[in-house]
Amino acid sequence: MKEYKTISRIAGPLVFVEKTEPVGYADLVKIKLADGTVKSGQVLDTSEEVVVVQVFEGTSGIDRSAGVKFLGENIKLSVSEDMLGRILDGSGKPIDGGPEIIPDKRIDIGGAAINPYSRGNPSDFIQTGISTIDAMNTLVRGQKLPIFSGAGLPHNEIALQIARQARVIGKDVNFVVIFAAMGITSEEAHRFISDFERTGALKRSVVFLNLADDPAIERLITPRMALTAAEYFAFEKDMHVLVILTDMTNYCESLREIGAARSEIPGRRGYPGYMYTDLAMIYERAGMIKGKKGSITQLPILTMIGDDITHPIPDLTGYITEGQIVLSRELHMRNIYPPIDVLPSLSRLMNLGIGKGKTREDHRQVTDQMYADYAEGRDLRGLVAIVGEESLSERDRKLLKFAADFEDQFVRQGKDENRDIESTLGMGWKLLGLLPESELSRISPEFRSKYYGKGKTD
């Protein structure tokens, strides 16, 4: 294997190597420093004159005398069922003090989006135990449903709660959670690990942790490592896999950093013009394949910079994924957890996973009625600020109370509170009991006679 000493330039995490043999995109590279230290890298760009190599451990210590070898293979992840219960770094190496993973096989992390012709139709309800998701924005097996958050909001706590509680109800299935964290602090990493160990969720999980002080380059391969492990468990071991990716904003910032180091022409707000394609290559690896028993469901989490939902990262994510769960700073400031704002939230595949035999026959109608009444009650708050509550009609005062109780009882729940779908819908009927039965225009007479006045919270 030929060693080149033709480094012409070093820029940030990139090394530019001249006059090499033909090499492939994403090929692995070994760089040997003068003191004998060896660093790893990956081909980022290749042409007749120069090859651009991104170095995983950073370029400190590398000078023009360093030797560069091209290994002729892409990054691969060693996969095995022994990965369950393990904590790995962003590049797939164990960091939990346990033994090395003896692989069943090694898989290229590049992967590919599932062919649309081969995709199976999502239809199974995943119960998260969180009422605002299960009732109002239902997660369906094989779906990609992002959480849009903001700085300081408890998206990580929600992610951990879902990781602990998520399951496919009514079926005896092997359910696995793959949790990939990108660019998190050491304190956050410690909290994640403690929570997984405290609750026993680690037994059915694989955790990938890329810390804030790890190389930005590693951040780009962490979600691909997680999805490669997910594909192994789903399509080779017939398991149902929930992949939680946090925080996709840190991933995109690394993408922008590498683009700047390559002197690329920036797109919107300095992000690369190909960011849409890059995100799609990650998100489109979720789903089900006809003829395969397993599935991959994705829950990417991203923090909206400046709480701006039109920022390129949430904007492009919304185009690719099947809805969004939006967190509210206003609810958070009122100490309501989880602060999920149901009005801008949406699950486009919800109707495929609810109804008789899946959740309950009245699910869709209860949801529609609560949406309508909560939206109207919220609007009335603006009117109250102007004319006062005394000026409202009896109906409007009931809607105002409905909106307040909806937030205080239905949205609010404990971080360890795991509500099943029956309890959630029962709570919905209890809230609807605040209104006259004649006002429930979105619910059929059949369901009104069966459930009205019988809602329970236990």
C-alpha angles and dihedrals in degrees: 000000000000120000119213126206095185102112105153102176143007119205121174107304092347132096121195114212122191134209101013133153116265108291131184129244112266093015114154119252134198118206118196116203126210091258091055096258113143122212128189128228145162133231108255100174135005136193138153093272106035143014119212114215124192111211117217098205095044128260100266109131095019116122135167092276093063117115120237125203125186111214098197096229137091128239111285131191120221105229132193139142084254087077089079110104093018132122115216134181122245092276095051101260119135115254099171096088092254127125125282113275112255102220128227085201143336117247129197106246093215091086121165140246114269111264107253091226091055096047119116121220114258111235111145123099117232111207112214095176090237111116098210090056100037097046105027106026104020119202113225126201109263094023129126108219117169128205113226108207139161136228111291096014117125098251092133091054090050090048091052092047091052091046090054099042108030117116141146105249125217094022134086099230139151104249120192130183120209111193119193120183120190127196096353125154123252089250092056091046090052090050092050093049093045092050094049091049095042094053098038091238089126091076091072096032143082114207125202115190124191109180127212091249093050116100116284088230091063088056089065094057098041097082090044090052090051094048092047089055089046092053090051093052094041104042102026101032098033094236130145108239129197111198116199114193118190128205111009089172089066088050092053092047088056089049089054092047092054091045091054091049089053090051090238120171103257125231127204112354091348097301118132116270089235094058091106091057092043093052091045090055087060101038096044091061087079121092144062131290122220110252093021121103097208131077142196120221118186129209106180116185123206134175113226108227108238088359086281111154089189091061111121095252099056090032094057092038090055091055093055104037132066101250135314142250109224122204119214124222090199092058090045091053088054089055094248112151127227091026094205114158104211096193100070091031120098141177109198093192096047096110090057093060105040138068136060113354092014109054112335136311094246096048100104096045094046090051093049092049094049091048092052096046094043092049091050092045091051091051090052091061089071090052092049090056089059107036103017129243093273090069093059125099121248090256092052092050090053091050090049090053090046091056092048094047091044090059096040098045110018102035096034116075139144123275089241095037111118110191118191118220093255091057091045094052090043089055089050091054090048090056092046086054087073087073128064112265089239089063093061093092095157094058123078120242088244093060093039091057091045101046111013111113092010100086116137135192097201 
